[in-house]
Amino acid sequence: MECFLCCDLISIKRVKQQGRHGGLVASTDTSQQVQMPVWQGVQGEPIDSWDRLQRPANLKRISGSDNGWNGSVPAAERRSAGGMSGAALGIEIVVVFFLALFLLHRYGDFRKQQRMVLFGTLLAWYLCFLIVFILPLDVSTTIYKQCRIDHESHASAATAGPLPSNHTSANASVTPTTSSVLKPCYKPWSYIPDGIMPVFWRVVYWTSQCLTWLLLPFMQSYARSGGFSITGKIKTALIENAIYYGTYLLIFGSLLIYVAVHPQWHLSWYELQTIGITAANTWGLFLLVLLLGYGLVEIPRSYWDASRHGHMLVKTYFKASKLMTEKADAEENLEDVMEEVRKVSESIKYNHPLRKYIDTILRKCPVDYQEKMGRNMDDYEDFDDKQNSYPSEKSLVKLHKQVIYAVQRHNRTRVQWQILLQQAIHLEDVAKNETSTTHQFVHSFPSSEPAGWFSRYVYTPTVEWFWECLLKCWFSRLLSVVLTLFSVAVVWSECTFFSTRPVLSLFAVFIQLAERDYNYLYIEVACFVTIFFLCTCVYSTVFRIRVFNYYYLASHHQTDAYSLQFSGMLFCRLTPPLCLNFLGLIHMDSAISHQQKEQTAYTSIMGSMRVLSFIANGFYIYYPMLIVILCIATYFSLGTRCLNLLGFQQFVGDSEMTSDLIDEGKELIRREKRKRQRTEDGENRRRWKERYGNQRDEHTARNRTSHELKETSYSDTVTASRRPRSERDCVELLQDAEPLDFNADTLTDAPLEAEAGRPAGGRYLSMSSSRSRIFDDV
């Protein structure tokens, strides 16, 4: 402590000496942006940190360094620290890219889907993941900068005298100190040098906004368009996206008119940029609160329900019944569309000008339908021979769009049915194995793929039984309790984050406690976990609600291109306002908390919300309180019960319709299991034939050869018996030959020869062995 006081006195002395030499004057280099908000003019008076938006960028700071506490650091050391910090950012950028690539490979199909679809989805996912992973680093760097500002303010106060009565320290509400000595600032391991993050956030944000509002919706509509030319597809895509563009332009135009009419403001490029960002964030926050109110309750409840295997199995039967109805409708719709395609294909022959459009439509049809239409088609007839009514190009465009929609719907229901069927079979296996005394988990349909080393040595059938039948339910309950506490903390913080004195937001309290000890690792982990939980609640809601069942995310390369594009568009549209709302929860957004603190680089890119005060002071603060009402409605399933009363079948335990659908789903699962069992039996027989077929064929060939030899021997016997009847009768009378036994292994030419060469265990029925030797001369 004495050493720290000595260093402090030395620093104060140096500052006084500089002040006597004329202070610090304006810098001639106007290209460098000043970062520290504590400044001193020529006359020696301090400048408030909140006024740095209005100050010119040609002033020099009076003290402070990259280490930030009353001292200087050599330039080589600063360059080394900056290089290490930049390396941490670069490593995280590379890791996030491979994470996005791995997830896209898991859900998409690199072989079948178009390259532009995969590239657009990969870019959208990558940018959103960057925001989630890099924002905690920005928070820790901002806290370090705030510590440096506090030390510089402390040094300025010691130099220039006491502060005015109406001036408070930058973080007085955060870390009030009882002594005049501040703790030293420790640089975080992930510190990012000045000037990097603003450029990084600007590139990430505007690229993601261009993707979500312009490129991805256009690509989605372009892919689903029924046009046969590029111009036609573009025209259709623009018409379909007029709703999205119109909504965005309406919000932007309303805010623009509001700012233009206001007499105190003059529109500039910065203000126009802020209005555009505010419009996008307003739209995102409006949808964000609605989805978050459902996900904060449904996510913990889903894990609690997962611990009840019986409840999950019954609910799966209910879903199977509803999905089978939709699957049957999709198959029927596909058959109707294919029948219409067949008629058009038969009417338009090979040399018709519209035949190329028919070929394009046929390529979009399933393979089995293409083969049927190919067999029934007669290309030798000329289209001018018969006076038929041919469809127009406009009707073919409409038919092409119907084919794309029908095939997509059929594939979606087929994939969802396979996923649901696998889930039902697994739950039934768990229910059967719970009463097993061998503690070995037995699958009804074992996987055809060979078991890997993990299944052979780690996740053995015994370990699987203990996990599925005993430990998994308790783990799900524990996770549900933790997520419930997390949800309560989010709801409380959303309703109280605008209160800074006292601090009521729980996340702000936790971050500020860690800020006192400069525990940057805890700050970054807490920020990442919170953002990840909010993203999970929001994004999973879209794929859980029945209305949005048109899109889905299925692993094992089963997600279609339209769902991939929709997910990328949704992530880019909701992630920026979600992260901005999180910064408000931890009091790092000064436009909402109204604290004179150092802002994050992410918040500075969003612009000052003071341009639109009614949004910053009204909508952003009070609209998130609606989340309380939404959570209560979700907890009591009010929306589900209302839909059930309106005729939309929902899973309600005390409903008769629900019981009927559960029974129907159970029968459907049983039927599918029998079908799969027959398929596997046939596959096993085929494998058995492939494995043992050669041996059986060789054995059959040997038996056939032996049978041919027997037939040849028998024919020789018959030929020998065609001797003169008198001679044969004489032999029979003299030898008293007995009838043949056709069970014998071999047949001889005459009974006498057989009798002579017969072994002791011969198969003839003669009782005497000496009769054949009495008349050997005959």
matplotlib code that plots the C-alpha trace (Angstrom):
import matplotlib.pyplot as plt

x = [0.0, 2.8, 4.4, 1.1, 0.8, 4.3, 3.6, 0.4, 2.2, 4.9, 2.3, 0.4, 3.7, 4.5, 1.0, 1.5, 4.8, 3.1, 0.4, 2.9, 4.5, 1.3, -0.9, -1.9, -3.0, -5.0, -3.4, -2.7, -3.4, -7.2, -7.2, -6.9, -10.0, -9.7, -10.8, -10.4, -13.2, -11.2, -9.6, -8.0, -8.1, -5.6, -6.9, -6.6, -10.3, -11.6, -14.1, -16.9, -16.8, -20.4, -19.5, -17.1, -19.7, -19.6, -15.9, -13.4, -11.1, -7.9, -7.3, -4.7, -5.3, -3.4, -2.5, -3.2, -1.7, -2.6, -2.1, -4.2, -2.9, -0.6, 2.4, 3.7, 4.4, 7.1, 6.0, 7.4, 5.3, 2.2, 2.7, 3.2, 0.1, -1.9, -0.6, -1.6, -5.1, -5.6, -4.6, -7.3, -9.9, -8.6, -8.7, -12.3, -13.2, -11.7, -13.3, -16.8, -16.4, -15.7, -18.6, -21.0, -19.6, -20.0, -23.7, -24.5, -23.0, -25.0, -28.4, -27.8, -26.8, -23.7, -24.2, -27.9, -28.5, -27.4, -24.2, -25.7, -28.2, -25.4, -23.2, -26.0, -27.0, -23.4, -22.7, -25.8, -25.1, -21.5, -22.3, -24.9, -22.5, -19.8, -22.1, -22.9, -19.3, -17.5, -19.9, -18.6, -15.1, -16.4, -18.0, -14.8, -12.7, -15.2, -15.0, -11.2, -11.5, -13.9, -11.4, -8.8, -11.2, -11.8, -8.1, -7.6, -10.6, -9.1, -5.7, -7.4, -9.4, -6.2, -4.5, -7.3, -8.9, -12.2, -15.0, -18.1, -21.0, -23.1, -20.4, -20.3, -17.8, -18.4, -18.9, -20.0, -23.1, -21.2, -18.1, -18.3, -15.0, -14.5, -10.9, -9.2, -7.0, -8.4, -7.6, -5.2, -6.6, -5.7, -5.9, -8.1, -6.7, -9.0, -8.3, -8.9, -6.9, -8.7, -10.0, -10.6, -14.0, -15.9, -14.8, -15.5, -19.1, -19.8, -18.9, -20.7, -23.9, -24.4, -23.6, -26.1, -28.8, -28.2, -28.6, -31.7, -33.6, -32.5, -30.6, -32.0, -35.7, -35.0, -33.1, -35.9, -38.6, -36.4, -35.9, -39.6, -40.6, -42.3, -40.8, -38.7, -36.4, -34.2, -36.3, -39.5, -38.0, -36.7, -40.1, -41.9, -39.4, -39.8, -43.6, -43.6, -41.2, -43.2, -44.8, -41.5, -40.0, -43.2, -43.2, -39.6, -40.1, -43.3, -41.4, -38.4, -40.6, -42.6, -39.4, -38.0, -41.1, -40.9, -37.3, -37.9, -40.8, -38.9, -37.6, -34.4, -32.9, -31.3, -31.1, -27.7, -26.1, -25.4, -29.0, -30.4, -28.2, -29.5, -33.1, -32.5, -30.9, -33.7, -36.3, -34.7, -34.2, -37.8, -39.2, -36.8, -37.7, -41.4, -41.1, -38.4, -40.6, -43.4, -41.2, -39.3, -42.4, -43.3, -39.8, -38.9, -41.8, -41.9, -38.2, -37.9, -41.3, -40.2, -37.2, -39.5, -41.9, -38.9, -38.4, -41.8, -41.6, -45.2, -46.3, -43.8, -45.0, -48.6, -47.8, -45.8, -48.8, -50.9, -48.3, -48.1, -51.9, -51.9, -48.7, -50.1, -53.1, -50.9, -48.7, -51.7, -52.9, -49.4, -49.3, -52.7, -51.9, -48.7, -50.6, -53.1, -50.3, -48.4, -51.6, -52.0, -48.3, -48.8, -51.8, -49.8, -46.8, -48.8, -50.5, -47.2, -45.0, -41.2, -41.2, -43.6, -42.1, -43.3, -41.7, -38.6, -40.8, -42.3, -38.9, -38.0, -41.1, -40.4, -36.9, -38.6, -40.8, -39.9, -37.9, -40.6, -43.1, -40.5, -40.1, -43.9, -44.3, -41.4, -42.8, -46.3, -45.0, -45.1, -42.6, -43.2, -46.5, -46.3, -48.1, -49.6, -51.3, -54.1, -55.9, -55.6, -55.9, -52.4, -51.7, -50.2, -46.9, -48.6, -50.4, -47.2, -45.5, -48.4, -48.1, -44.3, -44.8, -47.4, -45.0, -42.2, -44.6, -46.1, -42.7, -41.4, -44.4, -44.2, -40.5, -41.1, -43.8, -41.9, -38.8, -40.8, -42.7, -39.5, -38.1, -41.3, -41.5, -37.9, -38.7, -41.8, -40.0, -37.2, -39.7, -41.4, -38.0, -37.3, -40.7, -40.0, -36.4, -37.4, -38.6, -35.6, -33.7, -30.6, -29.8, -29.0, -30.7, -32.3, -33.4, -36.4, -34.6, -30.8, -28.9, -27.6, -24.4, -21.5, -20.9, -18.0, -15.4, -17.5, -20.5, -18.2, -16.1, -17.9, -21.6, -22.2, -25.8, -25.4, -24.3, -27.1, -29.7, -28.6, -28.6, -31.9, -33.9, -32.4, -30.1, -31.6, -34.9, -33.2, -30.8, -33.8, -35.5, -32.3, -31.8, -35.4, -35.0, -31.9, -33.6, -36.6, -34.4, -32.7, -36.1, -37.3, -34.1, -34.7, -38.3, -37.3, -34.4, -36.6, -39.0, -36.4, -33.4, -34.2, -33.6, -29.9, -30.2, -30.7, -29.6, -32.5, -31.5, -29.9, -27.6, -26.3, -25.7, -23.7, -21.6, -20.9, -19.8, -17.4, -16.2, -15.0, -12.5, -11.8, -12.8, -13.0, -13.3, -16.4, -17.8, -17.3, -18.7, -21.8, -22.4, -22.1, -24.4, -27.0, -27.0, -27.0, -30.0, -32.0, -31.2, -32.3, -35.6, -36.3, -35.2, -36.6, -40.0, -40.2, -39.7, -42.0, -45.1, -47.6, -48.1, -44.4, -44.3, -43.8, -40.1, -38.0, -34.4, -33.6, -30.2, -28.5, -28.7, -32.5, -33.3, -34.5, -33.1, -36.1, -35.8, -32.1, -32.7, -35.5, -33.3, -30.4, -32.9, -34.4, -31.1, -29.8, -33.0, -33.3, -29.7, -28.7, -31.8, -31.4, -27.8, -28.7, -31.5, -28.9, -26.6, -29.5, -30.0, -26.4, -26.5, -24.0, -26.3, -26.2, -29.2, -31.4, -29.7, -28.8, -25.4, -22.3, -20.2, -18.0, -20.1, -19.3, -18.2, -21.3, -23.6, -21.7, -22.3, -26.0, -26.0, -27.4, -31.0, -31.4, -32.2, -35.5, -36.2, -39.7, -38.3, -35.3, -37.3, -40.6, -40.7, -37.3, -38.1, -41.7, -42.5, -40.3, -42.6, -45.2, -43.1, -44.7, -48.2, -47.0, -45.2, -48.4, -50.5, -48.0, -47.8, -51.5, -51.6, -54.2, -53.3, -53.5, -56.9, -58.2, -57.1, -58.6, -62.0, -61.8, -61.4, -57.6, -56.7, -54.2, -52.7, -55.1, -55.2, -58.9, -60.2, -62.1, -60.7, -57.2, -57.8, -59.1, -56.1, -53.8, -55.4, -55.1, -51.5, -50.7, -52.2, -50.2, -47.0, -47.8, -48.5, -45.3, -43.3, -44.8, -44.0, -40.4, -40.2, -41.2, -38.7, -35.9, -36.9, -36.6, -33.3, -32.0, -33.1, -31.3, -28.2, -28.4, -28.7, -25.7, -23.7, -24.7, -26.1, -22.8, -22.5, -26.1, -25.8, -22.7, -24.6, -27.6, -25.3, -23.7, -27.2, -28.3, -25.2, -25.8, -29.4, -28.4, -26.0, -28.8, -31.1, -28.4, -27.8, -31.5, -31.8, -29.0, -30.8, -33.9, -32.0, -30.5, -33.9, -35.0, -33.4, -35.5, -38.3, -37.7, -34.1, -35.3, -38.0, -35.6, -33.2, -36.0, -37.2, -33.8, -32.5, -35.7, -34.6, -36.3, -37.6, -35.3, -35.2, -35.2, -33.7, -30.3, -27.6, -26.5, -28.2, -26.5, -27.1, -28.5, -29.7, -27.3, -24.3, -25.7, -26.2, -22.7, -21.0, -23.4, -21.8, -22.9, -25.2, -26.8, -30.3, -31.7, -34.3, -32.9, -32.5, -30.0, -26.5, -25.7, -28.3, -26.4, -23.5, -25.4, -26.1, -23.1, -22.6, -26.0]
y = [0.0, 2.4, 1.7, 2.4, 5.8, 6.7, 6.0, 8.0, 11.0, 10.8, 10.7, 13.7, 15.6, 14.9, 16.1, 19.3, 19.9, 19.4, 21.8, 24.5, 24.2, 25.2, 22.1, 20.0, 21.8, 20.6, 18.0, 18.7, 15.2, 15.0, 11.6, 9.8, 9.2, 9.8, 7.0, 8.2, 10.4, 12.3, 15.4, 18.7, 21.8, 24.6, 26.3, 23.2, 22.6, 19.0, 18.0, 15.6, 12.1, 12.3, 15.2, 13.2, 12.9, 16.7, 17.3, 17.6, 14.7, 16.9, 16.8, 14.7, 12.9, 14.0, 10.6, 6.9, 4.1, 0.6, -0.7, 2.2, 2.8, 5.7, 4.7, 4.1, 0.9, 0.6, 0.6, -2.9, -4.3, -2.5, -3.9, -7.4, -7.2, -5.9, -8.7, -11.4, -9.8, -9.7, -13.3, -14.2, -12.5, -14.2, -17.7, -17.2, -16.0, -19.1, -21.5, -19.9, -20.4, -24.1, -24.4, -22.9, -25.1, -28.2, -27.4, -26.6, -30.0, -31.7, -30.1, -29.4, -31.6, -30.5, -32.9, -32.2, -28.6, -25.6, -23.8, -20.4, -21.6, -23.2, -20.2, -17.8, -19.9, -20.4, -16.7, -15.9, -18.4, -17.4, -13.7, -14.5, -16.8, -14.1, -11.7, -14.2, -15.2, -11.9, -9.7, -11.0, -10.0, -6.5, -6.3, -7.3, -4.9, -2.1, -2.8, -2.6, 0.8, 2.0, 1.1, 3.2, 6.1, 5.9, 6.1, 9.0, 10.8, 10.1, 11.6, 14.6, 15.2, 15.0, 17.5, 20.0, 20.0, 18.6, 17.9, 20.1, 19.1, 18.0, 15.8, 12.1, 9.5, 7.3, 4.2, 5.6, 3.5, 0.4, 0.4, 2.9, 3.2, 4.4, 5.4, 7.6, 4.7, 2.7, -0.9, -1.4, -2.3, -5.7, -6.2, -9.1, -12.0, -11.3, -7.6, -6.1, -3.0, 0.2, 0.7, -3.0, -3.6, -0.7, -1.8, -5.4, -4.7, -2.4, -5.1, -7.9, -5.9, -4.4, -7.6, -9.5, -6.8, -7.0, -10.8, -10.8, -8.0, -8.3, -11.3, -14.2, -13.4, -12.7, -16.1, -17.9, -16.5, -17.0, -20.7, -21.2, -19.2, -21.1, -19.0, -20.6, -17.6, -15.5, -12.4, -14.2, -15.5, -12.1, -10.5, -13.1, -12.8, -9.0, -9.2, -11.8, -9.8, -6.6, -7.3, -7.6, -4.6, -2.6, -3.3, -2.2, 0.9, 1.8, 1.8, 3.6, 6.2, 6.9, 7.4, 9.6, 11.8, 12.1, 13.3, 15.6, 17.4, 17.8, 21.4, 20.6, 18.0, 18.3, 15.2, 14.0, 10.7, 9.6, 10.3, 8.5, 5.5, 5.6, 5.7, 2.6, 0.7, 1.8, 0.6, -2.8, -3.2, -2.1, -4.8, -7.4, -6.4, -6.6, -10.2, -11.0, -10.4, -12.4, -15.4, -15.0, -15.0, -18.4, -19.9, -18.9, -21.1, -23.8, -24.7, -25.5, -27.3, -29.4, -30.7, -31.5, -33.4, -35.3, -36.9, -38.4, -41.1, -42.0, -38.5, -38.1, -41.3, -40.3, -36.9, -38.5, -40.6, -37.5, -35.8, -38.9, -38.9, -35.2, -35.6, -38.6, -36.6, -33.9, -36.5, -38.1, -34.7, -34.0, -37.3, -36.8, -33.3, -34.6, -37.3, -34.7, -32.4, -35.3, -36.4, -32.9, -32.9, -36.3, -34.9, -31.8, -33.9, -36.2, -33.3, -31.5, -33.6, -33.5, -30.9, -28.5, -25.0, -25.4, -28.9, -27.4, -26.1, -29.5, -31.0, -28.5, -29.4, -33.1, -32.7, -31.3, -34.3, -37.4, -40.1, -42.7, -40.4, -39.5, -43.1, -43.6, -40.6, -41.7, -45.1, -43.8, -41.1, -41.5, -39.0, -40.2, -38.3, -34.8, -32.1, -30.7, -34.0, -33.5, -30.3, -30.2, -27.3, -26.7, -24.9, -21.4, -20.4, -18.7, -21.8, -23.8, -21.3, -21.8, -25.6, -25.4, -23.5, -26.1, -28.9, -27.2, -26.6, -30.1, -31.8, -29.7, -30.4, -34.1, -34.2, -32.2, -34.4, -37.5, -36.4, -35.2, -38.5, -40.5, -38.4, -38.7, -42.5, -42.9, -41.0, -43.1, -46.3, -45.1, -44.2, -47.5, -49.2, -47.2, -48.2, -51.9, -51.8, -50.1, -53.5, -55.4, -57.4, -57.9, -54.1, -54.4, -51.9, -53.8, -51.9, -53.1, -52.2, -52.2, -49.9, -51.5, -49.5, -51.1, -50.0, -47.6, -47.6, -45.4, -47.8, -50.8, -49.5, -46.5, -46.4, -50.1, -51.6, -51.5, -47.9, -47.1, -48.8, -46.8, -43.6, -44.0, -45.7, -44.1, -41.1, -39.2, -38.5, -37.0, -35.0, -33.6, -32.5, -30.9, -29.1, -28.0, -26.4, -24.6, -23.3, -22.2, -20.1, -18.7, -17.8, -16.1, -14.0, -13.0, -12.0, -10.0, -8.3, -7.4, -5.6, -3.8, -3.2, 0.6, 1.1, 2.0, 3.2, 0.8, -1.8, -4.3, -6.3, -9.6, -9.8, -6.3, -7.2, -10.3, -8.5, -5.6, -7.9, -9.6, -6.2, -5.2, -8.1, -7.8, -11.4, -11.2, -14.9, -15.0, -12.0, -13.5, -16.9, -15.3, -13.1, -16.0, -18.3, -15.7, -14.8, -18.4, -19.1, -16.2, -17.3, -20.8, -19.6, -17.4, -19.7, -22.9, -21.2, -20.7, -24.4, -25.5, -23.5, -25.3, -22.3, -22.3, -26.0, -25.2, -24.9, -27.4, -28.2, -31.9, -33.4, -36.1, -33.8, -33.9, -30.1, -28.7, -25.6, -23.4, -24.1, -23.4, -20.0, -19.2, -20.0, -17.8, -15.0, -15.3, -15.5, -12.3, -10.5, -11.3, -11.6, -7.9, -6.7, -9.6, -8.7, -5.0, -6.0, -8.1, -5.1, -3.2, -5.9, -5.5, -1.7, -1.5, 0.5, 4.2, 5.1, 3.1, 3.1, 6.9, 6.3, 8.1, 5.0, 3.9, 2.2, -1.0, -0.8, -2.7, -0.1, 2.7, 1.1, 1.0, 4.8, 7.1, 6.4, 9.9, 10.8, 9.0, 9.7, 8.2, 4.8, 5.0, 6.2, 4.5, 1.5, -0.1, 0.2, -0.6, -3.0, -5.8, -5.8, -7.5, -10.6, -11.2, -11.5, -13.8, -16.0, -16.3, -17.1, -19.8, -21.3, -21.9, -22.9, -20.2, -20.1, -23.9, -24.0, -21.2, -23.0, -26.2, -24.4, -23.0, -26.5, -26.8, -30.0, -29.4, -31.7, -31.2, -34.0, -33.8, -33.7, -36.6, -35.6, -35.8, -39.4, -40.4, -39.0, -40.7, -44.1, -43.5, -42.5, -45.6, -47.8, -45.9, -46.5, -50.2, -50.5, -48.8, -51.1, -54.1, -52.7, -52.0, -55.5, -57.1, -54.9, -56.0, -59.6, -59.4, -57.7, -60.4, -63.1, -61.3, -61.0, -64.7, -65.6, -63.5, -65.1, -68.7, -68.8, -70.0, -73.0, -73.9, -73.7, -76.0, -78.5, -78.4, -78.9, -82.0, -83.4, -82.8, -84.6, -87.6, -87.7, -87.8, -90.6, -92.6, -92.1, -93.4, -96.5, -97.2, -96.9, -99.4, -101.8, -101.5, -102.2, -105.3, -106.5, -106.5, -109.8, -112.8, -113.4, -117.2, -116.6, -114.1, -116.4, -119.3, -117.2, -116.1, -119.6, -121.1, -118.3, -117.3, -113.7, -111.2, -107.8, -104.8, -102.2, -98.8, -97.3, -98.7, -96.2, -97.9, -99.9, -102.8, -104.4, -107.7, -109.0, -111.8, -109.5, -107.3, -110.3, -111.6, -108.3, -107.3, -106.4, -107.8, -104.9, -105.0, -103.7, -106.7, -108.7, -112.2, -114.4, -116.8, -116.1, -119.6, -119.7, -117.5, -119.9, -123.1, -122.1, -120.0, -121.9, -121.0]
z = [0.0, 0.8, -2.6, -4.3, -2.5, -3.4, -7.1, -6.9, -5.4, -8.1, -10.8, -9.3, -9.2, -12.8, -13.9, -11.9, -13.7, -17.0, -16.0, -15.2, -18.6, -20.3, -20.1, -23.1, -26.3, -29.3, -31.4, -35.1, -36.1, -36.7, -38.2, -34.9, -32.9, -29.1, -26.9, -23.3, -22.1, -19.4, -21.0, -20.0, -22.0, -22.3, -19.3, -17.1, -16.6, -16.9, -19.6, -18.7, -20.1, -21.4, -23.7, -25.8, -28.5, -29.0, -28.4, -31.3, -31.9, -31.6, -27.8, -26.1, -22.8, -19.8, -18.4, -18.6, -20.6, -21.8, -18.3, -17.1, -13.6, -12.9, -15.0, -18.4, -20.3, -22.9, -26.5, -27.1, -24.3, -25.5, -29.0, -27.5, -25.5, -28.4, -30.6, -28.1, -27.7, -31.4, -31.6, -29.1, -31.3, -34.4, -32.8, -31.8, -35.2, -36.8, -34.2, -34.8, -38.5, -38.2, -35.7, -38.2, -41.0, -38.8, -37.9, -41.6, -42.6, -39.9, -40.9, -44.6, -47.5, -49.4, -52.2, -53.2, -52.2, -54.3, -53.6, -53.2, -50.6, -48.6, -48.9, -47.8, -44.9, -43.8, -43.9, -41.9, -39.2, -39.0, -38.5, -35.8, -34.0, -34.1, -32.4, -29.6, -29.1, -29.5, -27.5, -24.1, -25.2, -26.0, -22.5, -20.7, -22.7, -22.0, -18.2, -18.4, -20.3, -17.6, -14.9, -16.8, -17.0, -13.3, -12.5, -14.9, -13.3, -9.9, -11.0, -12.5, -9.4, -7.3, -9.7, -10.3, -6.9, -5.7, -8.2, -8.4, -6.2, -9.2, -10.7, -9.9, -10.7, -13.8, -11.8, -8.5, -8.5, -9.4, -7.2, -4.5, -2.6, 0.9, 0.3, -2.3, -3.5, -6.3, -7.1, -10.0, -13.4, -14.7, -18.5, -19.5, -21.3, -24.3, -24.4, -27.9, -28.8, -29.6, -33.1, -33.9, -32.5, -34.1, -37.5, -36.7, -35.5, -38.4, -40.9, -39.1, -38.4, -41.9, -43.6, -41.5, -42.1, -45.9, -45.7, -43.6, -45.3, -48.9, -50.0, -48.1, -48.6, -52.3, -52.6, -50.8, -53.1, -56.2, -55.4, -54.9, -58.0, -60.8, -63.5, -66.2, -66.9, -64.6, -65.3, -64.4, -61.2, -60.2, -60.9, -58.8, -56.0, -55.8, -55.7, -52.9, -50.8, -51.2, -47.8, -46.0, -47.7, -47.2, -43.5, -43.1, -45.2, -43.3, -39.9, -41.4, -43.1, -39.9, -37.9, -40.7, -40.7, -36.9, -37.0, -39.9, -38.3, -35.0, -34.9, -32.9, -35.2, -38.6, -40.6, -41.4, -42.6, -39.0, -38.0, -41.0, -40.2, -36.6, -37.8, -40.0, -37.1, -34.7, -37.2, -37.5, -33.8, -33.1, -35.4, -33.9, -30.3, -31.0, -32.2, -29.7, -26.6, -28.1, -28.7, -25.5, -23.4, -24.7, -24.6, -21.0, -19.8, -22.4, -22.4, -18.7, -18.8, -21.8, -19.8, -16.8, -19.1, -20.6, -17.2, -17.4, -20.0, -20.0, -20.6, -23.4, -25.0, -24.9, -26.3, -29.1, -30.0, -30.2, -32.5, -34.7, -35.3, -36.3, -38.4, -40.2, -41.3, -42.6, -44.3, -46.0, -47.3, -48.6, -50.5, -51.9, -53.0, -54.6, -56.5, -57.8, -59.0, -60.6, -62.4, -63.8, -64.9, -66.6, -68.6, -69.7, -70.5, -72.7, -74.5, -75.3, -77.5, -78.0, -80.8, -79.2, -78.3, -74.7, -74.3, -72.6, -69.8, -69.3, -69.1, -66.4, -64.4, -64.8, -63.3, -60.1, -59.7, -57.6, -59.4, -59.3, -61.0, -63.6, -64.5, -64.8, -67.0, -69.1, -69.8, -70.8, -73.1, -76.9, -78.5, -82.0, -82.4, -83.9, -82.0, -85.2, -86.1, -83.5, -82.8, -79.0, -76.6, -75.2, -71.9, -71.9, -70.5, -67.6, -66.6, -66.8, -64.4, -62.0, -62.4, -61.8, -58.6, -57.5, -58.2, -56.1, -53.2, -53.3, -53.4, -50.6, -48.4, -49.1, -48.2, -45.1, -43.8, -44.7, -42.7, -39.7, -39.7, -39.6, -36.8, -34.8, -35.4, -34.2, -31.1, -30.4, -30.8, -28.5, -25.8, -26.1, -25.7, -22.6, -21.1, -21.8, -20.5, -17.2, -15.9, -17.2, -14.5, -16.7, -16.8, -20.5, -22.8, -25.7, -28.9, -30.8, -34.1, -33.6, -35.8, -39.1, -38.9, -37.1, -33.6, -33.0, -30.3, -28.1, -28.2, -27.6, -24.7, -23.2, -24.0, -23.5, -23.2, -19.4, -19.3, -21.7, -19.4, -16.4, -18.3, -20.1, -17.3, -14.1, -14.6, -17.5, -15.8, -12.7, -14.9, -16.9, -13.7, -12.3, -15.6, -15.6, -12.1, -13.2, -16.4, -14.3, -12.1, -15.1, -16.6, -13.4, -13.4, -17.0, -16.3, -13.2, -15.0, -18.0, -15.7, -13.6, -15.8, -16.2, -12.4, -11.7, -8.2, -6.6, -9.1, -9.4, -12.5, -11.3, -14.3, -13.7, -10.0, -11.0, -13.6, -11.2, -8.4, -10.8, -12.0, -8.6, -8.6, -12.3, -12.8, -16.6, -17.2, -15.0, -16.8, -20.3, -19.3, -17.6, -20.6, -23.1, -21.1, -20.7, -24.4, -25.4, -23.1, -24.6, -28.1, -27.3, -25.9, -28.9, -31.8, -30.5, -30.1, -33.8, -34.5, -31.6, -32.3, -34.6, -36.8, -37.8, -38.5, -42.2, -41.4, -39.4, -38.6, -38.8, -38.3, -40.5, -43.6, -43.7, -43.5, -46.8, -48.5, -47.6, -43.9, -44.0, -45.6, -43.2, -40.2, -41.4, -42.1, -38.6, -36.8, -38.5, -37.8, -34.1, -32.8, -32.9, -30.9, -28.6, -27.8, -27.4, -25.0, -23.0, -22.8, -21.3, -18.7, -17.5, -17.6, -20.5, -22.7, -21.6, -23.8, -21.6, -18.2, -18.6, -16.8, -17.7, -18.4, -21.2, -23.9, -25.6, -29.2, -30.1, -28.6, -30.3, -33.7, -32.9, -32.7, -30.0, -29.3, -28.1, -31.7, -31.1, -27.5, -27.4, -28.4, -26.1, -23.1, -23.9, -26.1, -25.2, -21.5, -21.0, -23.9, -22.4, -19.4, -21.5, -21.1, -17.7, -19.2, -21.9, -19.4, -17.3, -20.3, -21.4, -18.0, -17.9, -21.6, -22.4, -26.0, -26.3, -24.7, -26.9, -30.1, -28.9, -28.4, -31.9, -33.4, -33.7, -32.0, -29.2, -26.6, -23.6, -21.1, -20.2, -23.7, -25.4, -28.8, -27.4, -26.1, -29.6, -31.3, -28.8, -29.5, -33.2, -32.9, -30.9, -33.6, -36.3, -34.5, -34.0, -37.7, -38.7, -36.4, -38.0, -41.4, -40.3, -38.8, -42.1, -44.0, -41.6, -41.9, -45.7, -45.4, -43.0, -45.5, -48.3, -46.2, -45.3, -49.0, -49.8, -47.1, -47.4, -50.9, -52.5, -50.1, -50.7, -54.4, -54.3, -52.2, -54.5, -57.5, -55.9, -55.1, -58.6, -60.0, -57.7, -58.7, -62.4, -61.7, -60.0, -62.9, -65.3, -63.1, -63.0, -66.8, -67.2, -64.8, -66.9, -70.0, -68.5, -67.5, -71.2, -71.8, -73.1, -70.8, -70.6, -69.4, -66.8, -65.6, -65.3, -63.2, -60.9, -60.4, -59.8, -57.5, -55.9, -56.2, -54.0, -54.9, -54.8, -52.0, -53.6, -50.4, -51.4, -52.1, -55.4, -58.0, -59.8, -63.1, -61.7, -58.5, -58.5, -58.8, -56.0, -53.9, -54.5, -53.6, -50.8, -47.5, -44.2, -43.6, -47.0, -47.6, -49.5, -47.7, -48.4, -45.3, -46.8, -48.0, -49.5, -52.2, -54.5, -54.5, -55.4, -59.0, -59.8, -63.1, -64.5]

ax = plt.figure().add_subplot(projection="3d")
ax.plot(x, y, z, "-o")
ax.set_aspect("equal")
plt.show()
